[in-house]
Amino acid sequence: MLPIVQGALYDFPKYYDLVFGSDWQAEYCFLRHAFHQLAQRTVRRVFEPACGTGRLLVKLAAAGYDVAGNDLNPKAVAFCNARFARRGWPPPAVVADMASFRVRRRFDAAFNLINSFRHLPSEQAAENHLRCMADAVLPRGIYVLGLHLTPRGRPTVTSERWSARRGNLAVNSRLWTVSVDRRRRQERVGMTFDVYTPTRQFRIVDETIFRTYTARQMHALLRRVGAWQIAATYDFAYDIQRPIVVNGRTEDVVYVLRRR
Ligand SMILES: C[S@@+](CC[C@H](N)C(=O)[O-])C[C@H]1O[C@@H](n2cnc3c(N)ncnc32)[C@H](O)[C@@H]1O
């Protein structure tokens, strides 16, 4: 049994980035195809709200995009900016709330994958976020938004595991649904990181609340905000050749929203 450290996983960007940073290729290729095929303008400037450690921003910057992002967590932002500094690039990330921010110069495209949007705790925060994003993205640009919807009946995705290793550091992570309260629209999610280094082994235990969205609730929100048109929808296979039709049974979805 590993010794337990209670803490917020996002306060450990090195471990977060090892686990999720190794899994960037499918998302990266998908984003590039989406920028090329679904934006109705040339994409040069790209923004990521809730950018975390910048695992995708750094790949896009290496491909020549002009990138920026924000995140609520100062440790994640510092980690992201340090990885750019090591390459001699300017810091792309700032600490900010994705539900209330402004950008100085607008972007051609934006993206927000793996459920970060669901951290926004209320309908008002979600609406404010989509309006901030509408101010940040130029007309005919796109916003690629990936999240798990709550399907009708019993959701089937309840537990996920990832493992990653770099040198002497290994991290096994687990994420599982503790409970879903459809009325209050809250999914309680448990998360652990088992961390193995040559000198220490421990388990970081965290819990977070994700706001739930049925397809209908998500579409009503988008209609209310009005600034975004759904250009295409995909699942987490990230196959640009295979758009999906979202219905009441859909779980993972990537909306490609186009700025009107
Ligand atoms: C699942 S991580 C995703 C990080 C990154 N987008 C990625 O793909 O690796 C979720 C991130 O959302 C950030 N976050 C949560 N609420 C936020 C808010 N209101 N504004 C900005 N960032 C937020 C967390 O600090 C965390 O870094």
PDBQT file of the ligand as one rigid body, heavy atoms in Angstrom, charges set to zero:
ROOT
HETATM    1  C1  LIG A 301      -7.756  18.049 -17.739  1.00  0.00    +0.000 C 
HETATM    2  S1  LIG A 301      -6.660  19.431 -17.552  1.00  0.00    +0.000 S 
HETATM    3  C2  LIG A 301      -6.335  19.779 -19.254  1.00  0.00    +0.000 C 
HETATM    4  C3  LIG A 301      -5.106  20.556 -19.505  1.00  0.00    +0.000 C 
HETATM    5  C4  LIG A 301      -4.777  20.729 -21.005  1.00  0.00    +0.000 C 
HETATM    6  N1  LIG A 301      -5.857  21.397 -21.697  1.00  0.00    +0.000 N 
HETATM    7  C5  LIG A 301      -4.493  19.398 -21.660  1.00  0.00    +0.000 C 
HETATM    8  O1  LIG A 301      -5.160  19.047 -22.648  1.00  0.00    +0.000 OA
HETATM    9  O2  LIG A 301      -3.584  18.715 -21.196  1.00  0.00    +0.000 OA
HETATM   10  C6  LIG A 301      -7.790  20.662 -17.048  1.00  0.00    +0.000 C 
HETATM   11  C7  LIG A 301      -7.169  22.035 -16.790  1.00  0.00    +0.000 C 
HETATM   12  O3  LIG A 301      -8.228  22.972 -16.602  1.00  0.00    +0.000 OA
HETATM   13  C8  LIG A 301      -7.763  23.970 -15.717  1.00  0.00    +0.000 C 
HETATM   14  N2  LIG A 301      -8.921  24.744 -15.266  1.00  0.00    +0.000 N 
HETATM   15  C9  LIG A 301      -9.962  24.332 -14.498  1.00  0.00    +0.000 A 
HETATM   16  N3  LIG A 301     -10.851  25.327 -14.336  1.00  0.00    +0.000 NA
HETATM   17  C10 LIG A 301     -10.371  26.395 -15.044  1.00  0.00    +0.000 A 
HETATM   18  C11 LIG A 301     -10.852  27.726 -15.274  1.00  0.00    +0.000 A 
HETATM   19  N4  LIG A 301     -12.009  28.153 -14.760  1.00  0.00    +0.000 N 
HETATM   20  N5  LIG A 301     -10.104  28.546 -16.043  1.00  0.00    +0.000 NA
HETATM   21  C12 LIG A 301      -8.915  28.126 -16.575  1.00  0.00    +0.000 A 
HETATM   22  N6  LIG A 301      -8.424  26.880 -16.367  1.00  0.00    +0.000 NA
HETATM   23  C13 LIG A 301      -9.140  26.026 -15.622  1.00  0.00    +0.000 A 
HETATM   24  C14 LIG A 301      -7.036  23.175 -14.661  1.00  0.00    +0.000 C 
HETATM   25  O4  LIG A 301      -6.174  23.989 -13.874  1.00  0.00    +0.000 OA
HETATM   26  C15 LIG A 301      -6.299  22.147 -15.533  1.00  0.00    +0.000 C 
HETATM   27  O5  LIG A 301      -5.013  22.574 -15.880  1.00  0.00    +0.000 OA
ENDROOT
TORSDOF 0
